[in-house]
Amino acid sequence: MMEEKQKQFYSVLNSKNNKEYMELYLVYSLAPVIAGFKPSSTINFKRDYRDLYFQWNLHGKKFIKELGLNYIILREHQDYIVVLIYKENTLKEYLLEESNIKFLKKLGYDEKNNLDSWLETLKIRYNKYHCPHEIGLFLGIPIEDVIDFMECTEKKCLMCGYWKVYNDCYKAKEIFSLYDNSKKYIVSKILEGRSTLSLVNDIQTNF
């Protein structure tokens, strides 16, 4: 049933003009962030289909502000752009957990616990190391799983979903379900003919 709805959703998405496409694409992709379940997400905008690289600059940046979110460009290339889009309070609260602070400081992150400074450091390290392991922390992955993945542990991977889970499977399943349900909600409501911005208000209050 959901697979059929997903197909219908993409059919609706592809029928939109460029501005509507970008806005709907962002709301769907960022549903877990908008709902407050996830501190941030990375999106790669390419110059191929629909030239999302151009559409991001033309429509996406402004729309992100309308959503009450922030962004930082992690890498810009002539063919693509990688953007970290985040909800400031959610990200700040998550990163300021004591274990996360200690972890980031060991990697050379600012000791002043300043989010803007940490994001700039992430950008530098992203370009230096392609995709540094600690980005998982910014994306809301539990620190235990980030560390186990980073250290190439021999610990068995218990499950794979939005990340590789090495520790608390029960908690991970709960989080995966929240992420999935927020996206399913967007799909269902769009197929009912709801507007993009009205969905944003709904998802912020109904989850």
TASULVEN-V328135 format. One record per residue. RES is the residue in one letter. PSI is psi in whole degrees, 0 to 359 (* if undefined). D_CENTER is the distance of its C-alpha to the mean C-alpha in whole Angstrom. Layout:
res=RES psi=PSI d_center=D_CENTER
res=RES psi=PSI d_center=D_CENTER
This chain:
res=M psi=312 d_center=26
res=M psi=326 d_center=22
res=E psi=320 d_center=22
res=E psi=318 d_center=25
res=K psi=322 d_center=22
res=Q psi=317 d_center=20
res=K psi=317 d_center=22
res=Q psi=321 d_center=23
res=F psi=313 d_center=20
res=Y psi=330 d_center=20
res=S psi=317 d_center=23
res=V psi=315 d_center=23
res=L psi=313 d_center=20
res=N psi=344 d_center=22
res=S psi=351 d_center=25
res=K psi=157 d_center=23
res=N psi=174 d_center=24
res=N psi=318 d_center=21
res=K psi=313 d_center=20
res=E psi=322 d_center=20
res=Y psi=310 d_center=18
res=M psi=315 d_center=15
res=E psi=316 d_center=15
res=L psi=320 d_center=15
res=Y psi=318 d_center=13
res=L psi=316 d_center=10
res=V psi=318 d_center=11
res=Y psi=311 d_center=11
res=S psi=326 d_center=7
res=L psi=10 d_center=6
res=A psi=315 d_center=9
res=P psi=330 d_center=8
res=V psi=314 d_center=6
res=I psi=321 d_center=10
res=A psi=346 d_center=11
res=G psi=10 d_center=11
res=F psi=335 d_center=10
res=K psi=133 d_center=7
res=P psi=330 d_center=7
res=S psi=168 d_center=4
res=S psi=151 d_center=1
res=T psi=140 d_center=5
res=I psi=135 d_center=7
res=N psi=113 d_center=11
res=F psi=119 d_center=13
res=K psi=167 d_center=17
res=R psi=10 d_center=20
res=D psi=248 d_center=21
res=Y psi=127 d_center=21
res=R psi=358 d_center=21
res=D psi=63 d_center=20
res=L psi=337 d_center=17
res=Y psi=310 d_center=17
res=F psi=318 d_center=20
res=Q psi=327 d_center=19
res=W psi=311 d_center=15
res=N psi=324 d_center=18
res=L psi=317 d_center=20
res=H psi=325 d_center=18
res=G psi=314 d_center=15
res=K psi=314 d_center=15
res=K psi=319 d_center=17
res=F psi=324 d_center=16
res=I psi=319 d_center=13
res=K psi=321 d_center=15
res=E psi=332 d_center=17
res=L psi=353 d_center=14
res=G psi=23 d_center=14
res=L psi=168 d_center=11
res=N psi=169 d_center=11
res=Y psi=159 d_center=10
res=I psi=137 d_center=12
res=I psi=117 d_center=13
res=L psi=322 d_center=13
res=R psi=138 d_center=15
res=E psi=125 d_center=18
res=H psi=163 d_center=20
res=Q psi=338 d_center=23
res=D psi=347 d_center=21
res=Y psi=167 d_center=17
res=I psi=135 d_center=15
res=V psi=122 d_center=11
res=V psi=133 d_center=9
res=L psi=118 d_center=7
res=I psi=129 d_center=6
res=Y psi=157 d_center=7
res=K psi=114 d_center=10
res=E psi=307 d_center=12
res=N psi=320 d_center=14
res=T psi=315 d_center=12
res=L psi=316 d_center=11
res=K psi=314 d_center=15
res=E psi=320 d_center=16
res=Y psi=313 d_center=14
res=L psi=334 d_center=15
res=L psi=6 d_center=18
res=E psi=140 d_center=19
res=E psi=315 d_center=22
res=S psi=326 d_center=22
res=N psi=321 d_center=18
res=I psi=312 d_center=20
res=K psi=318 d_center=23
res=F psi=313 d_center=21
res=L psi=321 d_center=19
res=K psi=326 d_center=23
res=K psi=335 d_center=24
res=L psi=4 d_center=22
res=G psi=12 d_center=24
res=Y psi=149 d_center=21
res=D psi=136 d_center=23
res=E psi=358 d_center=25
res=K psi=0 d_center=25
res=N psi=42 d_center=22
res=N psi=121 d_center=20
res=L psi=315 d_center=17
res=D psi=319 d_center=17
res=S psi=317 d_center=19
res=W psi=321 d_center=17
res=L psi=323 d_center=14
res=E psi=321 d_center=17
res=T psi=318 d_center=18
res=L psi=318 d_center=15
res=K psi=316 d_center=15
res=I psi=313 d_center=19
res=R psi=329 d_center=18
res=Y psi=319 d_center=16
res=N psi=332 d_center=18
res=K psi=317 d_center=21
res=Y psi=11 d_center=20
res=H psi=300 d_center=17
res=C psi=85 d_center=15
res=P psi=145 d_center=16
res=H psi=326 d_center=15
res=E psi=350 d_center=14
res=I psi=334 d_center=11
res=G psi=324 d_center=10
res=L psi=317 d_center=12
res=F psi=332 d_center=9
res=L psi=359 d_center=6
res=G psi=10 d_center=9
res=I psi=135 d_center=11
res=P psi=140 d_center=15
res=I psi=326 d_center=17
res=E psi=319 d_center=19
res=D psi=326 d_center=17
res=V psi=313 d_center=16
res=I psi=315 d_center=20
res=D psi=320 d_center=21
res=F psi=319 d_center=19
res=M psi=322 d_center=20
res=E psi=7 d_center=23
res=C psi=46 d_center=24
res=T psi=154 d_center=25
res=E psi=358 d_center=28
res=K psi=139 d_center=26
res=K psi=135 d_center=26
res=C psi=120 d_center=22
res=L psi=328 d_center=23
res=M psi=159 d_center=20
res=C psi=138 d_center=17
res=G psi=248 d_center=14
res=Y psi=344 d_center=10
res=W psi=171 d_center=12
res=K psi=124 d_center=16
res=V psi=123 d_center=18
res=Y psi=347 d_center=21
res=N psi=268 d_center=22
res=D psi=93 d_center=21
res=C psi=320 d_center=21
res=Y psi=312 d_center=21
res=K psi=318 d_center=19
res=A psi=318 d_center=16
res=K psi=320 d_center=17
res=E psi=315 d_center=17
res=I psi=315 d_center=13
res=F psi=319 d_center=13
res=S psi=319 d_center=15
res=L psi=315 d_center=13
res=Y psi=311 d_center=10
res=D psi=317 d_center=13
res=N psi=325 d_center=15
res=S psi=323 d_center=13
res=K psi=321 d_center=12
res=K psi=323 d_center=16
res=Y psi=315 d_center=17
res=I psi=313 d_center=15
res=V psi=311 d_center=17
res=S psi=316 d_center=20
res=K psi=325 d_center=21
res=I psi=321 d_center=20
res=L psi=341 d_center=23
res=E psi=354 d_center=25
res=G psi=15 d_center=25
res=R psi=151 d_center=23
res=S psi=157 d_center=22
res=T psi=310 d_center=18
res=L psi=328 d_center=18
res=S psi=328 d_center=20
res=L psi=324 d_center=18
res=V psi=314 d_center=15
res=N psi=319 d_center=18
res=D psi=312 d_center=19
res=I psi=334 d_center=16
res=Q psi=337 d_center=16
res=T psi=336 d_center=19
res=N psi=357 d_center=19
res=F psi=* d_center=17
